[in-house]
Amino acid sequence: MISSSKPISTQSNFIFKIPGKNLEENNEVFTVKKIIHEFLDKYDFLLENEKRKVGRHKTYKTDELLGIFVLGVLNEKTTYRKLQKWINNNDEACNYILNNKRPSISTMGRFFTNNKLLIYLLFEFTIHKGIELNLIGFEYVTIDGTILKANTSRKRLIKIEELNYLEKLIENFYKTENRENILFKMQKYYFGDLLDEANEYLINEIENNLNKEAVNLLKKLIFSPEEKNAALELIQILKDNYDGKHTISVTDPECRWMKDKKDNMGLNYNYQAAIDGKNDFIVGQRLVNNPTDHHQLIPMIETVKMNLSRHPIYYLADNGFLTTNAVEYLFKHNIKAILPDRTESTKLKDKDSSNDFHKTKFKYNWVEDIYICPNNKILKYQNNRKINKVLYRVYSTNDCKTCNCLKKCTKGSKREIFKLAHPLRIKMNENYHSDFGRELYKKRAHTGESYFGTLKEARNFSGIKRRGIKDAEIELTLQAIAHNIRIIHNNQ
């Protein structure tokens, strides 16, 4: 009988590896898993199939895949390929959140596609958690927007004229007397590479009216009934997304041509975010394809109210959100907000500083309702005047006639300053110009723009990875979830 080389009492036992055992106690992955478990316990009615084990056994559970998406954002792994590579590198945090599993790219893709509502509900849950933990102050919420690059190509564009031409060509193609003749001529060239007297005129006309992307659509229209139906649907989508001015992206028709912060024109989306001032908690967000912020204040305020179940004491936003409709909405619903007018916004951004007589250099005295020019001349209120159907208050002075700076100041015989005469706009300006309003507005840059800075710089978010406004918004929702969970983690 062969005896053991070691006494039984001293032999080591085989221990299965426990995921997360080697992680530090303050690792964010523990907070991620805890919050997701709390969330799924609350919304367990959405997981009935998983709980009852209906159908084929699921290898990957909801908490595992939802967790890896959130953890991936916190670690700058936002594409399926980057996530898979990170998982396959045997990262301990990945092993913990996935219970030592290795989901494929297709598995993660299906989960994202089928669980968009769940992802958005998780974002709302982080807000409720922030309220519960007293991380949301309700004193003020900053609303701001930034331009984000869409995942599309500048080369794959189509013009509205090309779409109209295609539709007319299709209409002619389906006329009984022309169908076989036109179809034969197009197929003979595009699929047989034959150009002769029978089709030369038609082909030359087509290629003079269509670029490469439009020709590709045409090929689908004449290839097969299945391809034809798909092409017709795409043509309608492209036409529905025409903005009346620019070309349309074939890869992502819902994005729009708009200028970014550096004044560069590109195919982008406009990302709106609402941030609570206490801990920079995100309490609302939207993705739109409107290139400006002009019509975003009201829907953003309604989003915040829905998520918080109340309004904060004040909303802060820059001049881009200030419209007459927005001001009337604020006063009608007794919502307090601090927004500067265009002149004050220009002063804050220090634009046109080289022009000594720009409107921003004229100081306004709210008590006496006068403007003081750079040469210390007083411009008094004269009358109201309509310009493009909008009523303005007009300020001027007769001292311009004897001023030696008249030609530098204006091209006319005297300088006039115009200010909107809408009474609620005037009241809004008074709120901003109060000592309290100015001090509170200074906090806007810290809350709103700091999140966008974190998104673009700290997390290396160079642009949206997914196509289509709905998928792109959910991608940004994951960013907001990760941001809020990090705040929760840092304040435990």
VEXDREN-2710 file (C-alpha; in Angstrom, 1 decimal):
% VEXDREN-2710
k/r/px/py/pz
1/MET/0.0/0.0/0.0
2/ILE/1.3/3.4/-1.0
3/SER/1.0/6.0/1.6
4/SER/0.4/9.7/1.0
5/SER/3.5/11.9/0.9
6/LYS/1.8/14.3/3.3
7/PRO/-0.3/13.6/6.3
8/ILE/-4.0/14.0/5.5
9/SER/-4.4/16.9/7.9
10/THR/-1.7/18.9/6.1
11/GLN/-2.9/18.3/2.5
12/SER/-4.3/21.4/0.8
13/ASN/-7.9/21.3/-0.4
14/PHE/-8.8/22.3/-4.0
15/ILE/-10.8/25.6/-3.8
16/PHE/-12.9/26.9/-6.8
17/LYS/-12.0/30.4/-7.8
18/ILE/-14.5/32.9/-6.4
19/PRO/-15.1/35.8/-8.7
20/GLY/-14.3/39.2/-7.1
21/LYS/-12.3/37.7/-4.3
22/ASN/-9.1/39.5/-5.3
23/LEU/-10.7/42.9/-5.9
24/GLU/-10.3/45.8/-3.5
25/GLU/-13.3/46.5/-1.3
26/ASN/-13.9/49.9/-2.8
27/ASN/-14.0/48.7/-6.4
28/GLU/-16.9/50.3/-8.3
29/VAL/-18.0/46.8/-9.6
30/PHE/-19.5/46.0/-6.2
31/THR/-21.7/49.2/-6.3
32/VAL/-22.7/48.4/-9.9
33/LYS/-23.8/44.9/-9.0
34/LYS/-25.6/46.1/-5.8
35/ILE/-27.6/48.8/-7.6
36/ILE/-28.5/46.5/-10.5
37/HIS/-29.7/43.8/-8.1
38/GLU/-31.8/46.3/-6.2
39/PHE/-33.2/47.6/-9.5
40/LEU/-34.1/44.1/-10.9
41/ASP/-35.8/43.2/-7.6
42/LYS/-38.0/46.3/-8.0
43/TYR/-38.8/45.6/-11.6
44/ASP/-38.9/41.8/-11.4
45/PHE/-42.2/41.7/-13.3
46/LEU/-40.1/42.5/-16.4
47/LEU/-38.2/39.3/-15.9
48/GLU/-41.0/36.8/-15.7
49/ASN/-39.5/34.5/-18.3
50/GLU/-36.2/34.4/-16.5
51/LYS/-37.8/33.8/-13.1
52/ARG/-40.1/31.0/-14.4
53/LYS/-37.5/29.5/-16.6
54/VAL/-39.9/29.6/-19.6
55/GLY/-38.4/28.2/-22.8
56/ARG/-34.8/27.3/-23.3
57/HIS/-32.5/27.7/-20.4
58/LYS/-30.7/31.1/-20.6
59/THR/-27.0/31.0/-20.2
60/TYR/-26.7/34.7/-19.4
61/LYS/-28.8/36.4/-16.9
62/THR/-30.1/40.0/-17.1
63/ASP/-28.1/41.3/-14.2
64/GLU/-24.9/39.9/-15.7
65/LEU/-25.3/41.5/-19.2
66/LEU/-26.7/44.8/-17.8
67/GLY/-23.8/44.9/-15.4
68/ILE/-21.1/44.4/-18.0
69/PHE/-22.6/47.3/-20.1
70/VAL/-22.5/49.7/-17.2
71/LEU/-19.1/48.5/-16.0
72/GLY/-17.8/48.8/-19.6
73/VAL/-18.8/52.5/-19.7
74/LEU/-17.0/53.2/-16.4
75/ASN/-13.9/51.6/-18.0
76/GLU/-14.2/53.3/-21.4
77/LYS/-15.3/50.0/-23.1
78/THR/-18.3/51.1/-25.0
79/THR/-18.3/48.9/-28.2
80/TYR/-19.1/45.2/-28.3
81/ARG/-15.6/44.5/-29.7
82/LYS/-13.9/46.4/-26.9
83/LEU/-16.1/44.7/-24.3
84/GLN/-15.3/41.2/-25.6
85/LYS/-11.6/41.9/-25.7
86/TRP/-11.7/43.2/-22.1
87/ILE/-13.7/40.2/-21.0
88/ASN/-11.4/37.7/-22.7
89/ASN/-8.4/39.3/-21.0
90/ASN/-9.7/37.7/-17.8
91/ASP/-10.3/40.9/-15.9
92/GLU/-11.3/40.2/-12.4
93/ALA/-14.1/42.8/-12.3
94/CYS/-15.6/41.2/-15.5
95/ASN/-15.4/37.8/-14.0
96/TYR/-17.2/39.0/-10.9
97/ILE/-20.1/40.8/-12.8
98/LEU/-20.4/37.9/-15.3
99/ASN/-19.9/35.0/-12.9
100/ASN/-16.9/33.8/-15.0
101/LYS/-18.9/33.7/-18.2
102/ARG/-17.8/34.9/-21.6
103/PRO/-20.7/36.4/-23.7
104/SER/-20.1/36.8/-27.4
105/ILE/-20.6/40.0/-29.4
106/SER/-23.9/38.7/-30.8
107/THR/-25.2/37.9/-27.3
108/MET/-24.4/41.4/-26.2
109/GLY/-25.9/42.9/-29.3
110/ARG/-29.1/41.0/-28.8
111/PHE/-29.3/42.1/-25.2
112/PHE/-28.9/45.8/-26.1
113/THR/-31.5/45.5/-28.9
114/ASN/-34.1/43.7/-26.7
115/ASN/-33.6/45.6/-23.4
116/LYS/-33.7/49.4/-24.3
117/LEU/-36.7/50.0/-22.0
118/LEU/-34.9/48.2/-19.1
119/ILE/-31.8/50.4/-19.6
120/TYR/-33.9/53.5/-19.5
121/LEU/-35.7/52.3/-16.4
122/LEU/-32.3/51.7/-14.7
123/PHE/-31.4/55.3/-15.4
124/GLU/-34.6/56.4/-13.7
125/PHE/-33.8/54.1/-10.8
126/THR/-30.4/55.7/-10.3
127/ILE/-32.2/59.1/-9.9
128/HIS/-34.6/57.6/-7.3
129/LYS/-31.5/56.2/-5.5
130/GLY/-29.9/59.6/-5.6
131/ILE/-32.9/61.1/-4.0
132/GLU/-33.0/58.3/-1.4
133/LEU/-29.4/58.9/-0.5
134/ASN/-29.8/62.7/-0.3
135/LEU/-27.4/63.2/-3.2
136/ILE/-29.8/65.4/-5.1
137/GLY/-30.3/68.8/-3.6
138/PHE/-33.3/70.2/-5.6
139/GLU/-31.8/73.8/-5.2
140/TYR/-31.1/74.2/-8.9
141/VAL/-30.8/72.1/-12.0
142/THR/-28.7/73.2/-15.0
143/ILE/-30.0/72.4/-18.4
144/ASP/-27.4/72.4/-21.2
145/GLY/-26.7/70.9/-24.6
146/THR/-23.7/69.8/-26.6
147/ILE/-23.1/68.6/-30.1
148/LEU/-22.0/65.0/-30.5
149/LYS/-20.6/63.4/-33.7
150/ALA/-22.9/60.8/-35.3
151/ASN/-21.6/57.4/-36.5
152/THR/-21.9/58.0/-40.2
153/SER/-19.8/58.8/-43.2
154/ARG/-19.6/62.1/-45.1
155/LYS/-19.1/60.1/-48.3
156/ARG/-22.4/58.2/-48.1
157/LEU/-24.8/61.1/-48.8
158/ILE/-27.7/61.6/-51.1
159/LYS/-29.6/64.7/-52.3
160/ILE/-33.3/65.2/-52.2
161/GLU/-33.2/65.8/-56.0
162/GLU/-31.8/62.3/-56.5
163/LEU/-34.6/60.8/-54.4
164/ASN/-37.2/62.6/-56.5
165/TYR/-35.5/61.5/-59.7
166/LEU/-35.5/57.9/-58.5
167/GLU/-39.2/58.0/-57.6
168/LYS/-40.0/59.4/-61.1
169/LEU/-37.9/56.7/-62.7
170/ILE/-39.7/54.0/-60.6
171/GLU/-43.0/55.5/-61.7
172/ASN/-42.1/55.3/-65.3
173/PHE/-40.7/51.8/-64.8
174/TYR/-44.1/50.6/-63.5
175/LYS/-46.1/51.9/-66.4
176/THR/-47.3/48.9/-68.3
177/GLU/-46.1/50.1/-71.7
178/ASN/-42.6/51.0/-70.4
179/ARG/-41.8/48.4/-67.8
180/GLU/-40.1/45.6/-69.7
181/ASN/-38.2/48.0/-72.0
182/ILE/-36.8/50.2/-69.2
183/LEU/-36.1/47.2/-66.9
184/PHE/-34.3/45.4/-69.6
185/LYS/-32.2/48.5/-70.5
186/MET/-31.2/49.1/-66.9
187/GLN/-30.5/45.4/-66.1
188/LYS/-28.5/45.0/-69.3
189/TYR/-26.1/47.7/-68.2
190/TYR/-25.9/47.4/-64.4
191/PHE/-25.8/43.6/-64.2
192/GLY/-24.5/42.7/-67.7
193/ASP/-22.1/45.5/-68.0
194/LEU/-23.4/46.1/-71.6
195/LEU/-23.8/49.6/-73.0
196/ASP/-25.1/49.9/-76.5
197/GLU/-27.4/52.1/-78.6
198/ALA/-30.5/50.5/-76.9
199/ASN/-29.6/51.7/-73.4
200/GLU/-26.9/54.4/-73.8
201/TYR/-29.3/57.4/-73.7
202/LEU/-31.1/56.2/-70.6
203/ILE/-27.9/55.2/-68.7
204/ASN/-26.3/58.6/-69.5
205/GLU/-29.4/60.3/-68.2
206/ILE/-29.4/58.2/-65.0
207/GLU/-25.7/58.8/-64.2
208/ASN/-26.0/62.5/-64.9
209/ASN/-28.7/62.7/-62.2
210/LEU/-27.5/60.2/-59.6
211/ASN/-24.3/59.8/-57.6
212/LYS/-22.9/56.5/-56.3
213/GLU/-25.3/56.0/-53.3
214/ALA/-28.3/56.8/-55.5
215/VAL/-27.1/54.3/-58.1
216/ASN/-26.8/51.7/-55.4
217/LEU/-30.4/52.3/-54.5
218/LEU/-31.4/52.0/-58.1
219/LYS/-29.6/48.6/-58.4
220/LYS/-31.6/47.3/-55.5
221/LEU/-34.8/48.5/-57.1
222/ILE/-34.3/46.5/-60.2
223/PHE/-32.5/43.4/-58.7
224/SER/-35.4/41.5/-57.0
225/PRO/-38.8/42.2/-55.5
226/GLU/-37.3/41.8/-52.0
227/GLU/-34.5/44.2/-52.6
228/LYS/-37.0/46.6/-54.3
229/ASN/-39.3/46.8/-51.2
230/ALA/-36.3/47.4/-48.9
231/ALA/-35.0/50.2/-51.2
232/LEU/-38.5/51.8/-51.4
233/GLU/-38.7/51.8/-47.6
234/LEU/-35.2/53.4/-47.4
235/ILE/-36.1/56.1/-49.9
236/GLN/-39.2/57.0/-47.8
237/ILE/-37.1/57.1/-44.6
238/LEU/-34.5/59.3/-46.3
239/LYS/-37.2/61.7/-47.6
240/ASP/-38.8/61.9/-44.2
241/ASN/-35.5/63.0/-42.7
242/TYR/-34.7/65.7/-45.2
243/ASP/-34.2/69.0/-43.3
244/GLY/-35.0/71.2/-46.3
245/LYS/-31.4/72.4/-46.7
246/HIS/-28.7/69.7/-46.7
247/THR/-27.9/66.3/-48.1
248/ILE/-29.1/63.2/-46.2
249/SER/-26.9/60.5/-44.7
250/VAL/-27.6/57.0/-46.0
251/THR/-26.0/55.3/-43.0
252/ASP/-27.9/57.3/-40.4
253/PRO/-30.7/59.4/-41.9
254/GLU/-31.8/60.7/-38.5
255/CYS/-28.6/62.7/-37.8
256/ARG/-28.3/66.3/-39.1
257/TRP/-25.8/68.7/-40.4
258/MET/-24.9/71.0/-37.5
259/LYS/-22.0/73.0/-36.2
260/ASP/-20.1/71.8/-33.1
261/LYS/-18.6/73.9/-30.3
262/LYS/-15.5/74.6/-32.5
263/ASP/-17.8/75.9/-35.3
264/ASN/-17.1/72.8/-37.5
265/MET/-20.0/71.6/-39.7
266/GLY/-20.6/67.9/-39.5
267/LEU/-23.2/65.1/-39.2
268/ASN/-24.2/65.3/-35.5
269/TYR/-26.8/64.9/-32.8
270/ASN/-27.7/67.4/-30.1
271/TYR/-27.4/65.9/-26.6
272/GLN/-29.4/67.6/-23.9
273/ALA/-28.7/67.0/-20.2
274/ALA/-30.2/68.2/-16.9
275/ILE/-27.8/68.1/-13.9
276/ASP/-28.6/68.7/-10.3
277/GLY/-26.3/71.2/-8.6
278/LYS/-25.5/69.4/-5.4
279/ASN/-23.4/66.5/-6.7
280/ASP/-23.7/66.9/-10.5
281/PHE/-26.3/64.1/-10.6
282/ILE/-27.9/63.7/-14.0
283/VAL/-31.7/64.0/-13.5
284/GLY/-32.8/64.2/-17.2
285/GLN/-31.5/63.8/-20.7
286/ARG/-32.7/63.7/-24.3
287/LEU/-31.1/63.3/-27.7
288/VAL/-32.5/65.4/-30.5
289/ASN/-31.5/66.2/-34.1
290/ASN/-32.4/69.8/-33.9
291/PRO/-29.2/71.8/-34.4
292/THR/-30.1/74.5/-31.8
293/ASP/-31.4/74.6/-28.2
294/HIS/-34.2/77.0/-29.0
295/HIS/-37.1/74.5/-28.5
296/GLN/-35.5/72.3/-25.9
297/LEU/-36.2/74.0/-22.5
298/ILE/-39.8/73.0/-22.1
299/PRO/-39.3/69.3/-22.9
300/MET/-36.3/69.2/-20.7
301/ILE/-38.1/70.8/-17.8
302/GLU/-41.0/68.3/-18.2
303/THR/-38.5/65.4/-18.3
304/VAL/-36.9/66.6/-15.0
305/LYS/-40.3/67.0/-13.4
306/MET/-41.2/63.5/-14.4
307/ASN/-38.0/62.0/-13.1
308/LEU/-37.9/63.9/-9.8
309/SER/-41.7/64.1/-9.2
310/ARG/-41.2/67.8/-8.6
311/HIS/-39.4/70.9/-9.9
312/PRO/-36.1/72.1/-8.3
313/ILE/-36.3/75.6/-6.9
314/TYR/-34.5/77.1/-9.9
315/TYR/-33.6/76.0/-13.4
316/LEU/-30.4/77.5/-15.0
317/ALA/-29.8/77.6/-18.8
318/ASP/-28.0/79.7/-21.3
319/ASN/-29.4/82.1/-23.8
320/GLY/-29.7/79.4/-26.5
321/PHE/-32.8/78.1/-24.6
322/LEU/-34.4/81.5/-24.2
323/THR/-37.5/82.0/-26.4
324/THR/-40.8/83.8/-25.9
325/ASN/-42.7/80.5/-25.7
326/ALA/-40.3/79.2/-23.1
327/VAL/-40.6/82.3/-21.0
328/GLU/-44.4/82.3/-21.2
329/TYR/-44.4/78.6/-20.2
330/LEU/-42.2/79.3/-17.1
331/PHE/-44.5/82.1/-15.8
332/LYS/-47.7/80.2/-16.6
333/HIS/-46.5/77.2/-14.5
334/ASN/-44.8/79.4/-11.8
335/ILE/-41.4/77.8/-12.6
336/LYS/-38.4/79.8/-11.5
337/ALA/-35.5/80.0/-13.9
338/ILE/-32.4/82.2/-14.5
339/LEU/-31.5/82.8/-18.2
340/PRO/-29.5/85.7/-19.6
341/ASP/-30.6/87.6/-22.7
342/ARG/-28.4/87.5/-25.8
343/THR/-26.5/90.6/-24.9
344/GLU/-25.5/89.3/-21.5
345/SER/-24.7/85.9/-22.9
346/THR/-22.3/87.6/-25.4
347/LYS/-20.7/89.5/-22.6
348/LEU/-20.1/86.2/-20.7
349/LYS/-18.6/84.6/-23.7
350/ASP/-16.4/87.7/-24.4
351/LYS/-17.4/87.8/-28.1
352/ASP/-16.8/90.9/-30.2
353/SER/-14.4/92.3/-27.6
354/SER/-12.4/94.0/-30.4
355/ASN/-15.4/96.3/-31.2
356/ASP/-15.4/99.1/-28.6
357/PHE/-19.0/100.1/-29.5
358/HIS/-20.6/96.6/-29.7
359/LYS/-24.0/96.4/-28.0
360/THR/-22.4/94.5/-25.1
361/LYS/-20.3/97.6/-24.3
362/PHE/-23.4/99.6/-23.6
363/LYS/-24.2/99.3/-19.9
364/TYR/-27.9/99.0/-18.9
365/ASN/-29.2/100.6/-15.8
366/TRP/-32.3/98.6/-14.6
367/VAL/-33.4/101.2/-12.1
368/GLU/-33.5/104.2/-14.5
369/ASP/-34.2/102.1/-17.6
370/ILE/-31.4/103.7/-19.6
371/TYR/-28.3/102.5/-21.6
372/ILE/-24.9/104.2/-21.1
373/CYS/-22.6/104.2/-24.1
374/PRO/-18.8/103.7/-23.9
375/ASN/-18.5/107.5/-24.2
376/ASN/-20.7/107.9/-21.1
377/LYS/-23.7/109.3/-23.1
378/ILE/-27.1/108.3/-21.9
379/LEU/-29.5/106.5/-24.3
380/LYS/-33.1/106.9/-23.0
381/TYR/-36.2/104.9/-24.0
382/GLN/-37.9/106.6/-27.0
383/ASN/-40.6/104.3/-28.3
384/ASN/-41.6/100.8/-29.4
385/ARG/-40.9/99.5/-32.9
386/LYS/-41.9/96.4/-34.7
387/ILE/-39.1/94.5/-36.6
388/ASN/-40.2/91.4/-38.4
389/LYS/-43.4/91.4/-36.4
390/VAL/-41.5/91.4/-33.1
391/LEU/-42.0/94.4/-30.8
392/TYR/-38.8/96.1/-29.4
393/ARG/-38.1/99.0/-27.1
394/VAL/-35.9/101.6/-28.7
395/TYR/-33.2/103.6/-26.9
396/SER/-31.3/106.5/-28.4
397/THR/-29.8/110.0/-27.7
398/ASN/-29.4/113.3/-29.6
399/ASP/-25.8/113.5/-28.3
400/CYS/-24.8/111.2/-31.2
401/LYS/-24.8/114.2/-33.6
402/THR/-21.9/115.9/-31.8
403/CYS/-20.0/112.7/-30.9
404/ASN/-16.6/112.2/-32.6
405/CYS/-17.0/108.4/-32.4
406/LEU/-20.2/108.3/-34.4
407/LYS/-18.7/106.6/-37.5
408/LYS/-17.1/103.9/-35.3
409/CYS/-20.3/103.4/-33.5
410/THR/-22.9/103.2/-36.2
411/LYS/-23.5/103.6/-40.0
412/GLY/-26.6/105.8/-39.3
413/SER/-27.1/109.3/-38.1
414/LYS/-27.5/108.1/-34.5
415/ARG/-27.0/104.9/-32.5
416/GLU/-30.1/103.0/-31.5
417/ILE/-30.2/100.1/-29.0
418/PHE/-33.1/97.6/-29.3
419/LYS/-34.5/95.4/-26.5
420/LEU/-37.4/93.0/-26.7
421/ALA/-40.6/94.7/-25.4
422/HIS/-42.3/91.4/-24.2
423/PRO/-43.1/92.1/-20.5
424/LEU/-42.2/88.6/-19.4
425/ARG/-38.9/88.7/-21.2
426/ILE/-38.2/92.0/-19.4
427/LYS/-39.1/90.3/-16.1
428/MET/-36.8/87.4/-16.9
429/ASN/-34.0/89.9/-17.5
430/GLU/-34.7/91.5/-14.1
431/ASN/-34.4/88.1/-12.4
432/TYR/-31.0/87.5/-14.1
433/HIS/-29.7/91.0/-13.3
434/SER/-30.5/90.7/-9.6
435/ASP/-27.6/90.0/-7.3
436/PHE/-29.0/86.6/-6.4
437/GLY/-29.6/85.8/-10.1
438/ARG/-26.1/86.6/-11.1
439/GLU/-24.5/84.6/-8.3
440/LEU/-26.7/81.6/-9.0
441/TYR/-26.0/81.7/-12.7
442/LYS/-22.3/81.5/-12.1
443/LYS/-22.8/77.9/-10.9
444/ARG/-24.2/76.9/-14.3
445/ALA/-20.8/76.4/-16.0
446/HIS/-19.6/74.1/-13.2
447/THR/-22.6/71.8/-13.3
448/GLY/-23.7/71.6/-17.0
449/GLU/-20.4/71.9/-18.9
450/SER/-18.4/69.9/-16.4
451/TYR/-20.5/66.7/-17.2
452/PHE/-19.9/67.2/-20.9
453/GLY/-16.2/67.7/-20.2
454/THR/-16.1/64.5/-18.2
455/LEU/-17.9/62.7/-21.0
456/LYS/-15.6/63.9/-23.8
457/GLU/-12.3/64.2/-22.0
458/ALA/-12.2/61.9/-19.0
459/ARG/-14.1/59.0/-20.7
460/ASN/-12.6/59.7/-24.1
461/PHE/-16.1/59.8/-25.7
462/SER/-15.2/60.9/-29.2
463/GLY/-18.7/60.4/-30.7
464/ILE/-21.8/58.2/-30.8
465/LYS/-21.1/54.6/-31.8
466/ARG/-24.7/53.4/-32.6
467/ARG/-26.8/54.5/-35.5
468/GLY/-30.4/55.9/-35.3
469/ILE/-31.6/58.3/-32.7
470/LYS/-33.2/55.7/-30.4
471/ASP/-30.1/53.5/-30.2
472/ALA/-27.9/56.5/-29.8
473/GLU/-30.0/57.9/-27.0
474/ILE/-29.8/54.5/-25.1
475/GLU/-26.0/54.5/-25.6
476/LEU/-25.9/58.0/-23.9
477/THR/-28.4/56.7/-21.2
478/LEU/-25.7/54.1/-20.3
479/GLN/-23.2/56.9/-20.0
480/ALA/-25.7/58.7/-17.6
481/ILE/-26.2/55.6/-15.6
482/ALA/-22.5/55.0/-15.1
483/HIS/-22.1/58.7/-14.2
484/ASN/-24.8/58.5/-11.5
485/ILE/-23.5/55.2/-10.1
486/ARG/-20.0/56.6/-9.8
487/ILE/-21.4/59.5/-7.7
488/ILE/-23.3/57.0/-5.5
489/HIS/-20.1/55.0/-5.2
490/ASN/-18.0/58.0/-4.2
491/ASN/-20.5/59.1/-1.6
492/GLN/-20.9/55.8/0.2
END
